[in-house]
Amino acid sequence: MYTISNGYRSLSLLVGLNWDRVLFVAVIFGALMAGAHLGTVL
């Protein structure tokens, strides 16, 4: 049980530190998808 809680704590710390990078990648991916959609419509 201790190992599971310790692993979960380190995982949440990793997500907390890298949340801005994940958001940055998601925004860029969304912008690329929007650009591809506009490119096919126009």
C-alpha positions as CSV (number, residue, x, y, z in Angstrom):
1,M,0.0,0.0,0.0
2,Y,2.9,2.4,0.8
3,T,4.4,1.8,-2.7
4,I,1.1,2.6,-4.4
5,S,0.6,5.8,-2.5
6,N,4.2,6.8,-3.0
7,G,4.0,6.2,-6.7
8,Y,0.8,8.1,-6.9
9,R,2.3,11.1,-5.1
10,S,5.3,11.1,-7.5
11,L,2.9,10.8,-10.5
12,S,0.8,13.7,-9.3
13,L,4.0,15.8,-8.7
14,L,5.1,15.0,-12.3
15,V,1.8,16.0,-13.7
16,G,1.8,19.2,-11.7
17,L,5.2,20.1,-13.0
18,N,4.4,19.3,-16.6
19,W,0.8,20.5,-16.8
20,D,1.8,23.7,-18.7
21,R,3.7,21.6,-21.3
22,V,0.8,19.3,-21.8
23,L,-1.5,22.3,-22.2
24,F,1.0,23.9,-24.7
25,V,1.0,20.7,-26.8
26,A,-2.8,20.5,-26.7
27,V,-3.2,24.1,-27.8
28,I,-0.8,23.7,-30.7
29,F,-2.5,20.4,-31.8
30,G,-5.9,22.1,-31.6
31,A,-4.6,25.0,-33.7
32,L,-3.2,22.6,-36.3
33,M,-6.4,20.8,-36.5
34,A,-8.4,24.0,-36.9
35,G,-6.0,25.2,-39.6
36,A,-6.4,21.9,-41.5
37,H,-10.2,22.1,-41.2
38,L,-10.2,25.7,-42.5
39,G,-7.9,24.6,-45.3
40,T,-10.3,21.9,-46.5
41,V,-13.4,24.2,-46.2
42,L,-11.9,27.2,-48.1
